[in-house]
Amino acid sequence: MTLYADLFRYPDLFLNLFRRELRVKYKGSLLGLAWTLVNPLALMGVYTLVFSILLKAVSVHHFPLFVMSGLLTWIFFQATIQAAPSTLLGHADLVKQVRFPRQLLPLSLVATNLVTFFAMLAVLLPVNLILIPATRTTFWVVIPLVLPLVGLVSGIAIMVACANVLFRDIEHLITTVLLPWFIATPIFYRFETLPGLQRHAWLVDALHYGNFISPILVAIRDPLFFGHLPRWQDVVYSCCAAVAALALGAFVFHRVDDQLAAEL
C-alpha cells in the first residue's frame, strides 16, 4: 500500500494536480460548480415524473429526495470511473518525460469529484433535515462512510486508468457498461419493494451484494434519508470492498508502471 503513501510524500504535487483538474473541469463555465447539480436535478425530475407520478410505481414519501440520496453516491462513482481512462492518456507527454508518482493523476480526479459529492451533499442535507426530522440524529454517519466510498472508487480508478493505457478498448467498455449498471443499482427503487423479488429473498441479496456499489449507496442513504443507522452487513461489505479495490489497484499499478511510458 506504499502506492497511496505518496499522497503524503508529495502533497504539493497532488494539490497542484488537484487544482489543475478542478480548474480544467470548470474552465470557461459561467455557473462553475453549480453545474454539478444540474444533472442530478434533471435525473431526479425525470424519475419522479415517470415512476412516482405517471406510472405510480413507487410509494416512497419525498421520492425526489430518495432519488437524490442515491444519486449522491452514484454520480461520484460514475463521473470518476467514466473519466479515469483518460487520466494517464491525457497526460501522455508528462508521463513520458518526467518520472513522478503517476498514480496521483487518477487520485487527483477522485479528489476533484469528491468536491462535487460534498457540493451535492451541502444542498441535499439541509432539505432532508427540514423535511425528514428523523435524519437529524443520523445524518452525521454519512461522513465516516465517505472513507470506504473514496477507497473503493480510488482503487477502481487506478485500475481503469492503467488498463486503458494497455488496452484502449477499456474506455469504450466503461461507457457501455455504466448505463445498465446504473439501472441495476437501487437508486430510484429498493430491491425489497420490487414485485418480482418479494418472494425471493436470496435474489435480493444476490443483486444487492453482487453489485459492489449498492451496499455503500444504501449505507449512505439509510442515515441520510430514512433516518436510521446503516446495516452492519453493508458497512462491513463496503469496507472490505474498499480494501480489496485499493489492494488490486496497487497490484495492477506496480505490474504495469514500467510499461506506461512505453505504451503511451
Number of C-alpha atoms within 10 A of each C-alpha: 11 7 17 17 9 17 18 10 11 13 12 11 18 21 15 12 20 21 15 14 20 19 13 11 14 15 10 9 11 9 9 13 16 13 13 18 15 11 12 19 14 11 16 21 14 13 17 22 14 13 16 18 12 10 10 11 13 17 12 14 10 13 18 19 22 22 24 24 28 25 26 23 23 22 20 22 24 20 14 23 26 17 18 28 26 20 25 25 19 13 13 16 12 14 19 13 9 10 9 12 17 21 26 24 24 29 24 24 23 28 21 21 21 17 15 21 21 16 16 23 17 11 11 17 18 12 11 22 18 11 12 17 13 17 21 18 14 19 22 12 17 18 10 10 18 17 13 21 21 19 21 26 23 28 27 24 29 30 24 27 25 30 19 20 24 15 11 13 12 17 20 12 12 17 13 11 10 14 11 9 13 16 11 15 22 23 23 23 20 14 19 15 13 13 9 10 13 12 11 11 11 10 15 18 13 10 15 20 17 12 14 17 22 22 24 27 24 24 22 28 27 23 22 31 28 19 19 18 18 22 12 10 11 20 18 14 16 26 18 14 22 24 16 16 22 25 18 17 26 19 16 17 23 14 11 15 14 10 14 19 18 11 13 15
